[in-house]
Amino acid sequence: MNRLEFVAAIAIILFVAFVLGYLAHWLIARFSQVSSADLNEMDALAKALHDAEETRDQAIAYLQHREAELTGQLSQTEAELRAAMDGLREARQETEELRIYIERVTQRQD
């Protein structure tokens, strides 16, 4: 094999490798191409995800507001309960004092 034949063989081998690479690239690009239906579906899914996240954020905000409101109501109810218990304690004490006073008065009269 002389020099000219060797260069021609290398050129043919490189050309065949180039053509095979180009065909492989074309096939990969052809099969991995995204259709417009798939793009529309992806857009719809992205919009649905965005809407779901907004709804979740609104629900979280509502729950935090409601929790703060209920905590305030609970604090108010506990304060009212303490006041009622203090009033009941004072009424019982006053009742006991009146009972003792009545017993003393009735014992003096006897």
C-alpha positions as CSV (number, residue, x, y, z in Angstrom):
1,M,0.0,0.0,0.0
2,N,1.6,3.2,-1.1
3,R,1.2,6.6,0.4
4,L,-1.7,7.7,-1.8
5,E,-3.8,4.6,-1.1
6,F,-3.1,5.0,2.6
7,V,-4.3,8.7,2.6
8,A,-7.4,7.7,0.5
9,A,-8.3,4.9,2.9
10,I,-7.9,7.2,5.9
11,A,-10.0,9.8,4.2
12,I,-12.7,7.3,3.4
13,I,-12.7,6.0,7.0
14,L,-12.9,9.5,8.4
15,F,-15.8,10.4,6.0
16,V,-17.7,7.2,7.0
17,A,-17.1,8.1,10.7
18,F,-18.4,11.6,10.0
19,V,-21.5,10.3,8.2
20,L,-22.2,7.8,11.0
21,G,-21.8,10.5,13.6
22,Y,-24.1,12.9,11.7
23,L,-26.7,10.1,11.3
24,A,-26.5,9.2,15.0
25,H,-26.9,12.9,16.0
26,W,-29.8,13.3,13.6
27,L,-31.5,10.2,15.1
28,I,-31.0,11.3,18.6
29,A,-32.3,14.8,17.9
30,R,-35.3,13.3,16.1
31,F,-36.3,10.9,18.9
32,S,-35.6,13.3,21.7
33,Q,-37.6,16.1,20.1
34,V,-40.5,17.4,22.2
35,S,-43.9,17.6,20.5
36,S,-46.1,20.6,20.8
37,A,-48.7,18.5,22.6
38,D,-46.1,17.6,25.2
39,L,-45.2,21.3,25.6
40,N,-48.9,22.2,26.1
41,E,-49.3,19.4,28.6
42,M,-46.2,20.6,30.5
43,D,-47.5,24.2,30.5
44,A,-50.8,23.0,31.9
45,L,-49.0,21.0,34.6
46,A,-46.9,24.0,35.5
47,K,-50.0,26.2,35.7
48,A,-51.8,23.6,37.9
49,L,-48.7,23.3,40.2
50,H,-48.6,27.1,40.5
51,D,-52.3,27.3,41.3
52,A,-51.9,24.5,43.9
53,E,-49.0,26.3,45.5
54,E,-51.0,29.5,45.7
55,T,-53.9,27.6,47.2
56,R,-51.6,26.0,49.8
57,D,-50.1,29.4,50.7
58,Q,-53.6,30.9,51.1
59,A,-54.6,27.9,53.3
60,I,-51.5,28.3,55.5
61,A,-52.2,32.0,55.9
62,Y,-55.8,31.3,56.8
63,L,-54.8,28.7,59.3
64,Q,-52.3,31.0,60.9
65,H,-54.9,33.8,61.2
66,R,-57.5,31.4,62.6
67,E,-54.9,30.0,65.1
68,A,-54.1,33.5,66.3
69,E,-57.8,34.3,66.6
70,L,-58.5,31.0,68.6
71,T,-55.5,31.6,70.8
72,G,-56.9,35.1,71.6
73,Q,-60.3,33.6,72.4
74,L,-58.7,31.0,74.6
75,S,-56.7,33.6,76.5
76,Q,-59.9,35.6,77.0
77,T,-61.9,32.6,78.2
78,E,-59.1,31.6,80.6
79,A,-59.1,35.1,82.0
80,E,-62.9,35.0,82.4
81,L,-62.6,31.6,84.1
82,R,-60.0,32.9,86.5
83,A,-62.3,35.9,87.3
84,A,-65.3,33.6,87.8
85,M,-63.2,31.2,90.1
86,D,-62.0,34.2,92.1
87,G,-65.6,35.4,92.5
88,L,-66.8,31.9,93.5
89,R,-64.0,31.6,96.0
90,E,-64.9,35.0,97.5
91,A,-68.6,34.1,97.6
92,R,-67.8,30.8,99.4
93,Q,-65.6,32.6,101.8
94,E,-68.4,35.2,102.4
95,T,-70.9,32.4,102.8
96,E,-68.7,30.6,105.3
97,E,-68.3,33.8,107.3
98,L,-72.0,34.5,107.3
99,R,-72.7,30.9,108.5
100,I,-70.2,31.3,111.3
101,Y,-71.8,34.7,112.2
102,I,-75.3,33.2,112.2
103,E,-74.1,30.3,114.4
104,R,-72.6,32.7,116.9
105,V,-75.7,34.8,117.0
106,T,-78.0,31.8,117.5
107,Q,-75.7,30.5,120.3
108,R,-75.9,33.8,122.1
109,Q,-79.7,33.8,122.0
110,D,-79.9,30.3,123.5
